Amino acid sequence: MRQLSALVGGFLLLACAALAGQADDAKKLQGAWALTELIVGGAKVPDKELAGMKFVFEANKLTIVPPAADTGVVDKRSFTIKLDPSKKPAQVEITALDGDHKGAVSPGIYELKADTLRWCQSDDPESKKRPKDFASPEKSKIYLFTFKREEK
Protein backbone atom coordinates (compact mmCIF):
# COMPACT_ATOMS: atom_id res chain seq x y z
CA MET A 1 0.00 0.00 0.00
CA ARG A 2 2.86 2.40 0.78
CA GLN A 3 4.32 1.77 -2.66
CA LEU A 4 1.01 2.71 -4.26
CA SER A 5 0.83 5.89 -2.15
CA ALA A 6 4.39 6.79 -3.12
CA LEU A 7 3.62 6.12 -6.78
CA VAL A 8 0.47 8.26 -6.72
CA GLY A 9 2.36 10.98 -4.85
CA GLY A 10 5.12 10.89 -7.46
CA PHE A 11 2.61 11.24 -10.31
CA LEU A 12 0.97 14.17 -8.54
CA LEU A 13 4.33 15.90 -8.12
CA LEU A 14 5.11 15.40 -11.81
CA ALA A 15 1.67 16.73 -12.80
CA CYS A 16 2.13 19.79 -10.58
CA ALA A 17 5.60 20.42 -12.01
CA ALA A 18 4.24 20.17 -15.57
CA LEU A 19 1.44 22.63 -14.79
CA ALA A 20 3.90 25.00 -13.13
CA GLY A 21 6.16 24.83 -16.20
CA GLN A 22 3.19 25.47 -18.48
CA ALA A 23 2.13 28.47 -16.41
CA ASP A 24 5.71 29.77 -16.35
CA ASP A 25 6.12 29.58 -20.14
CA ALA A 26 2.64 31.02 -20.68
CA LYS A 27 3.58 33.96 -18.48
CA LYS A 28 6.89 34.48 -20.32
CA LEU A 29 5.08 34.51 -23.69
CA GLN A 30 2.63 37.27 -22.75
CA GLY A 31 2.79 40.35 -24.95
CA ALA A 32 3.81 41.06 -28.53
CA TRP A 33 6.53 39.32 -30.51
CA ALA A 34 7.80 40.84 -33.79
CA LEU A 35 8.59 38.41 -36.58
CA THR A 36 12.24 38.57 -37.62
CA GLU A 37 12.38 35.55 -39.93
CA LEU A 38 10.00 33.09 -41.56
CA ILE A 39 11.05 29.98 -43.46
CA VAL A 40 8.39 28.05 -45.39
CA GLY A 41 9.11 24.89 -47.36
CA GLY A 42 12.82 25.41 -46.97
CA ALA A 43 12.78 28.96 -48.35
CA LYS A 44 13.18 32.21 -46.44
CA VAL A 45 10.23 34.56 -46.98
CA PRO A 46 11.52 38.03 -48.00
CA ASP A 47 11.64 40.50 -45.11
CA LYS A 48 9.55 43.08 -47.01
CA GLU A 49 6.62 40.63 -47.06
CA LEU A 50 6.74 40.27 -43.26
CA ALA A 51 7.38 43.82 -42.04
CA GLY A 52 5.13 44.46 -39.05
CA MET A 53 3.87 40.89 -38.60
CA LYS A 54 3.67 39.71 -35.00
CA PHE A 55 2.29 37.15 -32.59
CA VAL A 56 0.41 38.63 -29.63
CA PHE A 57 -0.19 36.44 -26.57
CA GLU A 58 -2.90 37.30 -24.04
CA ALA A 59 -3.65 34.64 -21.39
CA ASN A 60 -4.16 31.41 -23.39
CA LYS A 61 -4.95 33.21 -26.66
CA LEU A 62 -2.67 33.86 -29.63
CA THR A 63 -3.50 36.51 -32.21
CA ILE A 64 -1.52 36.63 -35.42
CA VAL A 65 -1.27 40.24 -36.59
CA PRO A 66 -0.50 40.42 -40.33
CA PRO A 67 2.18 42.62 -41.88
CA ALA A 68 1.48 46.35 -42.18
CA ALA A 69 1.17 46.07 -45.97
CA ASP A 70 -1.35 43.52 -47.24
CA THR A 71 0.99 41.02 -48.87
CA GLY A 72 -1.54 38.19 -48.96
CA VAL A 73 0.88 35.99 -47.00
CA VAL A 74 -0.91 36.09 -43.63
CA ASP A 75 -4.40 37.03 -42.44
CA LYS A 76 -5.29 38.15 -38.92
CA ARG A 77 -6.19 34.99 -37.01
CA SER A 78 -6.88 33.98 -33.41
CA PHE A 79 -6.15 30.71 -31.62
CA THR A 80 -6.22 29.21 -28.17
CA ILE A 81 -2.90 27.71 -27.14
CA LYS A 82 -1.96 24.80 -24.92
CA LEU A 83 1.70 24.50 -23.93
CA ASP A 84 3.68 21.49 -22.74
CA PRO A 85 7.17 22.68 -21.78
CA SER A 86 7.97 19.32 -20.16
CA LYS A 87 8.58 17.80 -23.61
CA LYS A 88 11.84 18.23 -25.50
CA PRO A 89 11.42 20.28 -27.60
CA ALA A 90 8.58 22.06 -25.84
CA GLN A 91 5.22 21.38 -27.47
CA VAL A 92 2.26 23.57 -28.33
CA GLU A 93 -1.20 22.88 -29.70
CA ILE A 94 -3.18 25.69 -31.23
CA THR A 95 -6.91 25.63 -31.95
CA ALA A 96 -8.27 28.02 -34.58
CA LEU A 97 -10.97 30.35 -33.27
CA ASP A 98 -11.87 31.81 -36.67
CA GLY A 99 -11.34 31.50 -40.40
CA ASP A 100 -11.98 28.63 -42.79
CA HIS A 101 -10.43 26.11 -40.40
CA LYS A 102 -12.19 27.20 -37.20
CA GLY A 103 -11.87 24.43 -34.60
CA ALA A 104 -8.86 22.79 -36.29
CA VAL A 105 -6.14 21.74 -33.85
CA SER A 106 -2.53 21.98 -35.00
CA PRO A 107 0.46 20.55 -33.09
CA GLY A 108 3.77 22.38 -33.05
CA ILE A 109 6.94 23.01 -31.08
CA TYR A 110 8.44 26.14 -29.59
CA GLU A 111 11.62 27.36 -27.95
CA LEU A 112 11.76 30.37 -25.66
CA LYS A 113 15.18 31.82 -24.87
CA ALA A 114 15.19 35.24 -23.20
CA ASP A 115 13.67 37.62 -25.79
CA THR A 116 13.79 35.17 -28.71
CA LEU A 117 10.95 32.81 -29.62
CA ARG A 118 11.20 30.07 -32.24
CA TRP A 119 7.95 28.44 -33.31
CA CYS A 120 7.55 25.57 -35.74
CA GLN A 121 4.13 24.48 -37.02
CA SER A 122 2.50 22.95 -40.08
CA ASP A 123 0.30 25.17 -42.22
CA ASP A 124 -1.72 22.11 -43.27
CA PRO A 125 -4.96 22.12 -41.21
CA GLU A 126 -5.33 18.38 -41.86
CA SER A 127 -1.89 17.51 -40.49
CA LYS A 128 -1.74 16.09 -36.98
CA LYS A 129 2.00 15.46 -37.29
CA ARG A 130 4.11 17.50 -34.87
CA PRO A 131 7.47 18.77 -36.17
CA LYS A 132 10.34 16.97 -34.42
CA ASP A 133 12.88 19.77 -34.81
CA PHE A 134 13.14 23.42 -35.80
CA ALA A 135 13.34 22.99 -39.55
CA SER A 136 11.20 23.67 -42.59
CA PRO A 137 12.17 21.02 -45.13
CA GLU A 138 12.07 21.87 -48.82
CA LYS A 139 8.56 21.60 -50.34
CA SER A 140 6.96 21.08 -46.90
CA LYS A 141 4.08 23.06 -45.39
CA ILE A 142 6.11 23.58 -42.21
CA TYR A 143 6.49 27.17 -41.03
CA LEU A 144 9.54 28.08 -38.95
CA PHE A 145 9.08 31.46 -37.28
CA THR A 146 11.67 33.44 -35.32
CA PHE A 147 10.46 36.35 -33.17
CA LYS A 148 11.94 39.01 -30.91
CA ARG A 149 9.95 40.35 -27.98
CA GLU A 150 8.65 43.85 -28.56
CA GLU A 151 9.47 46.40 -25.92
CA LYS A 152 6.48 47.53 -23.90
Secondary structure by P-SEA (a helix, b strand, c coil): caaaaaaaaaaaaaaaaaaaaaaaaaaaaccbbbbcccccccccccccccccbbbbbcccbbbbbccccccccccbbbbbbbbccccccbbbbbbbcccccccbbbbbcccccccbbbbbbbcccccccccccccccccccbbbbbbccccc
